[in-house]
Structure formats: C-alpha cells, structure tokens
C-alpha cells in the first residue's frame, strides 16, 4: 500500500514563504503523478500542482503558477511544494496525493492521500 506523509505546515504572515514535504513510501512503481491539493473550509479539494512520478515537467493551477514550485528528490522519494508570497486566501489544508492515472488535475482519480497539513496565512 502506498503511503504519503505531509509535513511543513503552520502559521505564517502574508508575504512569507513555506515549504511542504510529502514522503512517498510503499510500492510506487505504478504511480503516474504526485499532486498537491488544497481544501479550504466548505469547499472542494482543488489542485495546486502535480508532478509526474519518475520525472518530467510539473503542472500548476493558475493561482499557483509563478508563486509555487514543485520539486522531487527521487533518492528520498519526497515531493516538495515551495510556496512564496503567501496570501491569506492560500489558507487551507494541503494534501499530497498519488495517482496511477494520467488525469492529474482531478482529485477523484487519486488513489492515495496523505492526512493533510494545515497552512494558515495571516494578514
């Protein structure tokens, strides 16, 4: 069973940066994408960014492009989400997910999820 463990959330001020980590363990051979999603109170889980497992260019949502960067350390099986210039509207629980499908932007197609990490940005 693939397991994902997020870390790195917390409380920051607007304009600050934060780096989230997602450790992927277990049988990862069939994974196609690892994605970062976020979910605010009362809203659906939305894609932040996704990266092909095994290498390739990451894909970003419009609100993330230019401020957030996804990177992977294949030796550590860890996917990072570097967030800069954070805004109060970035406040949400951030989830790391992994999918065996190519539809990286649809939360419902993800097979595995971490427990999430809270990111709170104060104004």
Secondary structure by P-SEA (a helix, b strand, c coil): cbbbbbcbbbbbcccbbbbbbbbbbcccccccccbbbbbcccccccccccccccccbbbbcccccccbbbbbcccccbbbbbbcccccccccbbbbbbcccccccccccccccccbbbbbbcc
